[in-house]
Structure formats: structure tokens, C-alpha cells
């Protein structure tokens, strides 16, 4: 599956502090990538209604992470999936009387356009579930060889009891796990399962639904095995960061990690991710923004209404990625005003090594501390206020939106925060 074109990213002098993120599994801060190579698997969209501000916030967070890694000299490998066949997609296509493939293609195209406008760096591998069916089948075969799968009326399930470390990602108790499984696409009450939490690996073909051949017969893959298979195929048995929204902690990331540990036992460290990074939920009118509730603010609609994509991105960056927050029109207006001040400062500024280097160091220091975007924005605000308040700067002003040639400040804001002035 094609990704989207990368934005130009300026090179910056020097090196930042080592990036530290909050690791869900260890419940504490940890170096995001201790080695020269940095690897991330970011769970992508199910393309039936993209891209809302919850998506935008999540992928902008991982964009900050990738930008920080690259600024730090890491060789980055970034993989993102697209769940382009799943119940929600099929249900939406049936509701709207559309072909599910046409719906998926349309929404993936919209997502690409939105990510391009928001200047999100594209993944190295952008992989759809349908194109990865052979990879998923091979991985599922490995699980079968480990004796961890069983049949329920031709559907294939994974025995969570095959993994002694099950629960290590979320740390949730069994009651919470069952409740979340029922809320988030699982089937804990299905008769015939050995354990209520056992996840589906292969869904046998249903009338009127798409299906493909596999070693288990015709059907389609489960969600969790999809990501486990794609992540380990493109990044290896162990990689640095598994990233996604906080609603993926359980069951999705718990199950994917469990699959991988069973498929690839042994080794110097457990299979799958060393770290788990999770973004908070974005609310609209006090409720979590979600497709099921229908309370969505779409990037494409905002863009079509005339909103500057850089203002949209700034409105997201005003909130720390791990916190839940509310998308509001007031927040977007404030971001547009902030963007205007920054652009005015960039146009008025006379390049000065001391001030520009101080700003670069401040942005790097805040981003390295668990992607503290609000702190980085505050540093840029202080720089812009200083520029605009300095006597005589107006005489050097360029047209709005045109930063001075070779401006280190503008390059730092672009490279690290993704905001083009």
C-alpha cells in the first residue's frame, strides 16, 4: 500500500538529549530507543470514516517521536498498518450501500491527504491487512505449531493460557479485562471458548462477507493477530515502541504482544515491543470522540472550511499527548492566533545565534521529556514575544509567513514540531 509524500525536514546542528517516554507496561519513564536504530509500530486506521481529530492527535504524537529520533541521529524504521477489512468497515459499507473495497480506498486516500496537509512524516511501510494476508497466515501457522490455537465452530481462537506473561502490558485485573473486551470488539461470552478472554485469530467465511483462503479454510483474520504478524515481519521479533491510542492498551496491544511471545519464545528479551506508548482520547462536547457515537470533528472538513493545517496541528500540540482533552472551535482559533504570532516573529526576526540556539535547546529539552509539546510551544511563544517586543525589529520585517533565510529558529520549529512558518 502506498504511503504519502514526506515533507522537507531541515537539518539542525548538534544533538538533543535522549528521548524518554512513558512506558505503559513498566508504568514509568524509559528511554524510547537505546540503540542507534529506532523502531516503531503504530497501529493505524480502520478506513470507514477517516480522519477525525482523535486520529490526528495520535499520529501527530508519533510524528513528534519520529522527528525527535531523527534529530538525535537514530536510523528510524516506522511501520503502520491499515485494517482494511474488519466488521466496522463491512457494517458501514452495508449501511451506506457501498462496496467495502471502494469505501476503504476512499477513506485511505482521505487519510493520506490529511497526513500530508498536517506534515506528518510517512511510515517506511504502510501495510494493509488484505495485502498482508499471506504474512498473517504464516504467523498464525506458527501459533498453531506452538499448540496455542483451537477451533470453535470453524472459527480459530488463541489460548491466552499459552502465554504466562499475559496481562503484562495493561496490568489490568481479569474483571476489567472482560469488561473491556466486551466493549472493544471481543466476544467474552461466546459459548465454546476455553477462556472468556481468548481472542479470535481466524474468522471462518460468513455468507455475503469477503473471505480468503488459508490453512484454516476460507475466512479473514482477527484484528490482534494482524498487527502481531505485520509488526514482527517488518521490524523483527523485538522492536522499540508499540504506539496507539489508550483505548488500544486492552485488548489490542495486550493480545498482539501475547501472540508474539507465544510465536517467538526464548531470546535475550521478550518478543514484541520494548516500550508501549499510548495517546489520550480526544473528546467533543465532553464525550470521547468516536465513530460509534458519531461525534467527530474531521480534519478534511476543517481544511475544506479554510482552517490552516498548521493551525490544526498547533491546536493538537497545545495538549500533552498522554492526556485526554476536548477539541473546541475556541482551541482552533487560539492556535490560529498563535500561528500568526509565530509567523510575524519569524518574518521580523534578525537571525541571532544566541536567541535561536537557546530556542533550539529549549524545544529539544521539552520534546525529549516525554514529548512535552505544550512546554515546547511555550518556549516558542517566549521567543516570539521577545522578537516582537524588541525595538527596531519592525524595520527588518519580511512579508508574513516568510522566515529569514537560514533562520535556525524557524528550522527548529519546522524540524521538531512540524510547523512550517
C-alpha positions in Angstrom: 0.0 0.0 0.0 1.4 3.4 -1.0 2.1 5.9 1.8 2.2 9.7 1.3 5.0 12.1 0.3 7.3 13.2 3.0 7.6 16.9 3.9 11.0 18.5 3.8 12.7 18.4 7.3 15.5 20.9 7.9 18.8 19.6 9.4 19.7 21.0 12.8 23.2 21.5 14.4 24.2 19.5 17.5 22.3 16.7 19.2 19.3 16.6 21.5 19.0 14.8 24.9 18.0 11.2 24.7 14.2 10.9 24.2 12.4 9.5 27.2 8.7 8.4 27.0 6.2 7.0 29.5 6.1 3.2 29.1 2.6 1.8 29.8 3.9 -1.7 30.5 6.5 -0.7 33.1 4.4 2.2 34.4 7.3 4.6 34.3 9.6 6.6 32.1 12.1 4.9 29.8 14.5 5.7 27.0 12.5 5.3 23.9 15.2 3.7 21.8 18.6 2.9 23.5 20.4 1.9 20.3 21.4 3.6 17.1 18.3 2.2 15.3 14.9 3.2 16.5 11.8 1.1 15.5 8.2 1.9 16.0 4.9 0.1 15.0 2.0 2.5 15.1 -1.5 1.0 14.9 -3.3 2.6 12.0 -6.8 3.4 10.9 -9.8 1.2 10.1 -10.8 3.1 7.0 -14.5 3.6 7.2 -14.6 7.2 8.4 -11.2 9.0 8.5 -9.6 11.2 9.7 -11.1 12.6 12.8 -9.2 14.7 15.4 -8.6 11.7 17.6 -6.6 10.1 14.8 -4.8 13.4 14.1 -3.8 13.8 17.7 -2.5 10.2 17.9 -0.4 10.3 14.7 0.9 13.8 15.4 2.2 12.4 18.7 4.1 9.6 17.0 5.3 12.1 14.4 6.9 14.1 17.2 8.6 10.9 18.4 10.0 10.1 15.0 11.2 13.6 14.4 13.0 13.6 17.8 14.6 10.3 16.9 15.8 11.5 13.6 17.1 14.7 15.1 19.0 12.5 17.6 20.8 10.7 14.7 18.8 7.4 15.0 18.1 5.3 12.0 14.4 5.1 12.1 12.2 2.3 10.9 8.5 3.1 11.1 5.6 0.7 10.3 1.9 1.5 10.3 -0.9 -0.8 9.4 -4.4 -0.2 7.9 -7.1 -2.6 8.9 -8.8 -2.5 5.6 -11.1 -5.5 6.3 -13.0 -5.7 9.6 -16.5 -5.7 11.0 -16.9 -1.9 11.3 -15.8 -1.4 7.7 -18.2 -4.0 6.4 -21.0 -2.7 8.5 -20.6 0.9 7.3 -20.4 -0.3 3.7 -23.6 -2.3 4.1 -25.3 0.7 5.8 -24.4 3.1 3.0 -24.9 0.6 0.2 -21.3 0.8 -0.9 -18.7 -1.7 -1.9 -16.4 -2.2 1.1 -13.3 -2.0 -1.0 -14.4 1.3 -2.6 -15.1 2.7 0.9 -11.7 1.6 2.2 -9.9 3.1 -0.7 -11.7 6.4 -0.4 -11.0 6.8 3.3 -7.4 5.7 3.0 -6.9 8.4 0.3 -8.5 10.9 2.6 -6.2 9.9 5.4 -3.2 10.3 3.2 -4.3 13.7 2.1 -4.9 14.8 5.8 -1.5 13.4 6.9 0.2 15.3 4.1 -1.5 18.5 5.0 -0.6 18.1 8.7 3.1 17.4 7.6 3.2 14.1 9.4 6.2 12.0 8.3 5.1 8.9 6.4 5.9 5.4 7.7 8.5 3.4 5.9 6.0 0.7 5.4 2.2 1.4 5.2 0.7 -2.1 5.2 -2.9 -3.1 4.6 -4.3 -6.2 6.2 -5.5 -7.5 2.9 -2.1 -7.2 1.2 -0.6 -8.9 4.3 -2.9 -11.9 4.4 0.0 -14.3 3.5 2.1 -12.8 6.3 -0.8 -13.2 8.7 -1.5 -16.8 7.6 2.2 -17.7 8.1 2.3 -16.1 11.6 -1.0 -17.9 12.5 0.5 -21.1 11.4 3.4 -20.6 13.8 0.9 -20.1 16.6 -0.8 -23.4 15.6 2.6 -25.2 15.7 3.0 -23.9 19.2 -0.3 -25.7 20.2 -1.9 -22.4 21.1 -4.9 -22.4 18.8 -8.3 -24.2 18.9 -11.5 -24.4 16.9 -14.9 -23.1 17.8 -17.5 -23.9 15.1 -14.7 -23.4 12.4 -13.5 -20.1 13.9 -10.0 -20.3 15.3 -9.1 -18.9 18.7 -5.9 -18.3 20.6 -5.4 -19.7 24.1 -4.3 -16.9 26.3 -3.2 -19.5 28.8 -0.4 -20.4 26.4 1.3 -17.1 27.5 2.4 -17.0 31.1 3.1 -13.2 30.7 -0.5 -12.4 29.6 -1.5 -9.2 31.2 2.0 -7.7 31.4 1.2 -4.8 29.1 -2.0 -3.5 30.7 -1.7 -4.7 34.3 -5.5 -5.0 34.4 -7.3 -7.5 36.6 -9.5 -10.2 35.0 -12.8 -8.4 35.6 -11.6 -5.2 33.9 -10.2 -7.2 31.0 -13.5 -9.0 30.4 -15.4 -5.7 30.6 -13.1 -4.0 28.1 -13.1 -7.0 25.8 -16.9 -6.8 25.6 -16.7 -3.0 24.9 -14.0 -3.2 22.3 -14.9 -5.8 19.8 -14.2 -9.0 21.8 -16.7 -11.9 22.4 -16.0 -12.9 26.0 -19.5 -14.5 26.3 -19.2 -16.8 23.3 -20.0 -20.4 24.1 -17.3 -23.0 23.4 -14.4 -20.8 24.2 -11.9 -22.2 26.7 -11.5 -18.8 28.3 -13.6 -15.7 28.0 -10.6 -13.6 27.0 -9.3 -15.9 24.3 -9.1 -13.7 21.1 -10.2 -14.6 17.6 -7.3 -15.4 15.2 -9.3 -16.5 12.1 -13.0 -15.9 11.4 -14.5 -18.6 9.1 -16.2 -17.3 6.0 -19.7 -15.9 6.5 -22.3 -15.5 3.8 -22.1 -12.2 2.0 -18.7 -11.3 3.6 -15.3 -11.2 1.9 -13.1 -14.2 2.6 -9.7 -15.6 1.6 -8.1 -19.0 1.6 -5.8 -20.0 4.5 -4.5 -23.1 6.2 -7.6 -22.8 8.4 -10.1 -22.7 5.5 -11.7 -19.6 3.9 -12.3 -16.6 6.1 -10.5 -13.5 7.3 -8.0 -12.7 10.1 -8.7 -11.4 13.6 -7.6 -7.9 14.4 -4.9 -8.6 17.0 -3.1 -11.3 15.0 -3.0 -8.9 12.1 -0.8 -6.4 13.9 1.4 -9.0 15.6 2.1 -10.6 12.2 2.8 -7.3 10.4 4.9 -5.8 13.2 7.2 -8.8 13.6 7.5 -9.3 9.8 8.7 -5.8 9.2 10.5 -4.9 12.4 11.6 -8.3 13.7 10.7 -10.3 16.8 11.5 -7.4 19.1 11.3 -3.6 18.4 11.4 -0.4 20.4 7.9 1.1 20.6 4.3 -0.1 20.0 2.2 3.0 19.7 -1.5 3.7 19.7 -4.4 5.3 21.4 -5.0 4.5 25.1 -8.1 2.5 24.1 -5.8 0.0 22.4 -4.0 -0.9 25.7 -6.5 -3.7 26.2 -7.4 -5.9 24.4 -5.5 -4.9 21.2 -1.9 -4.4 22.4 -2.2 -7.0 25.2 -3.3 -9.6 22.7 -0.8 -8.7 19.9 2.1 -8.9 22.4 0.8 -12.2 23.7 0.6 -13.7 20.2 4.2 -12.6 19.5 5.5 -14.0 22.8 4.0 -17.4 22.0 5.1 -17.4 18.4 8.7 -16.4 19.2 9.7 -17.8 22.7 13.1 -17.5 24.1 15.7 -14.9 23.1 17.6 -12.4 25.1 14.4 -10.3 25.7 10.7 -11.0 25.3 9.2 -10.8 21.8 7.3 -7.7 20.6 7.7 -4.2 21.9 10.2 -3.0 24.5 8.1 0.1 25.2 4.3 0.8 24.9 3.3 4.4 24.2 -0.3 5.5 24.4 -2.1 8.7 23.4 -5.1 10.0 25.3 -8.6 10.3 24.0 -9.9 13.4 22.3 -13.4 14.5 23.4 -16.1 16.6 21.7 -18.7 18.2 23.9 -17.4 16.3 26.8 -17.6 12.8 25.3 -14.8 10.7 23.8 -14.7 11.3 20.1 -15.6 8.1 18.4 -17.1 6.7 15.2 -19.7 4.6 17.2 -21.0 7.8 18.9 -20.9 9.8 15.7 -19.4 12.8 17.5 -16.5 13.5 15.2 -14.5 16.5 14.0 -12.8 15.7 10.7 -9.5 17.1 9.6 -10.7 17.1 6.0 -13.9 19.1 6.9 -11.8 21.6 8.8 -9.4 22.0 5.9 -12.3 22.4 3.4 -13.7 25.2 5.7 -10.5 27.1 5.4 -8.6 26.1 8.5 -4.8 26.3 8.1 -3.4 22.8 8.6 -0.6 24.3 10.7 -3.2 25.8 13.0 -4.9 22.4 13.3 -1.6 20.8 14.2 -0.8 23.6 16.7 -4.2 23.1 18.3 -3.3 19.4 18.9 0.2 20.2 20.1 -1.2 22.5 22.8 -2.1 19.3 24.7 0.2 16.7 26.1 -0.2 13.5 24.1 -1.0 11.3 27.1 -3.8 13.4 28.4 -7.5 13.3 27.5 -8.7 16.7 26.2 -11.5 18.4 24.3 -11.5 19.6 20.7 -13.1 23.0 20.5 -13.5 25.8 18.0 -12.0 28.1 20.6 -8.9 26.0 20.7 -8.6 26.1 17.0 -9.0 29.9 17.0 -6.3 30.2 19.7 -4.0 28.1 17.6 -4.5 30.2 14.5 -3.7 33.3 16.6 -0.6 31.6 18.0 0.5 30.6 14.5 0.0 34.2 13.3 2.3 35.5 16.1 5.0 32.9 15.3 4.9 33.8 11.6 5.1 37.5 12.4 8.1 36.9 14.6 9.8 34.7 12.0 9.3 37.5 9.4 10.5 40.2 11.8 13.4 38.4 13.4 17.0 39.2 12.6 18.9 35.9 12.8 20.8 35.9 16.1 22.8 32.8 17.1 22.3 33.2 20.9 18.5 33.5 20.8 18.0 30.9 18.1 20.3 28.4 19.7 18.5 28.9 23.0 15.2 28.2 21.4 16.5 25.1 19.7 17.9 23.8 23.0 14.6 24.6 24.8 12.4 22.8 22.2 14.7 19.8 22.2 14.7 19.7 26.0 10.9 19.7 26.2 10.3 17.2 23.4 12.9 14.8 24.9 10.9 14.8 28.2 8.0 12.5 27.1 7.1 14.6 24.1 6.2 17.7 26.1 4.7 19.6 23.2 2.9 22.2 25.4 6.3 23.0 27.0 7.9 23.4 23.6 5.1 25.7 22.4 5.6 27.8 25.5 9.3 28.2 24.6 8.4 29.3 21.1 5.9 31.7 22.5 8.6 33.3 24.7 10.9 33.6 21.7 8.2 35.1 19.5 7.2 37.6 22.3 10.8 38.6 22.6 11.2 39.2 18.9 8.0 41.2 18.5 8.8 43.3 21.5 12.4 44.1 20.5 12.9 47.8 19.4 13.8 48.2 15.8 12.8 44.7 14.7 9.9 46.0 12.5 12.3 47.6 10.1 13.7 44.2 9.3 10.3 42.6 8.7 9.6 40.4 5.7 6.2 39.5 4.4 4.2 37.4 6.8 5.0 33.7 6.5 8.5 34.3 5.2 11.1 33.4 7.7 14.5 34.8 7.3 17.0 32.9 5.1 18.8 30.3 7.2 16.7 31.1 10.3 17.7 28.5 12.9 14.6 29.3 15.0 12.2 28.6 12.0 14.2 25.5 11.1 13.9 24.2 14.7 10.2 24.8 14.8 9.8 23.0 11.5 12.1 20.1 12.1 11.0 19.3 15.7 7.4 20.4 15.9 6.4 20.0 12.2 5.1 23.6 12.0 6.1 25.3 8.8 6.3 29.1 9.2 
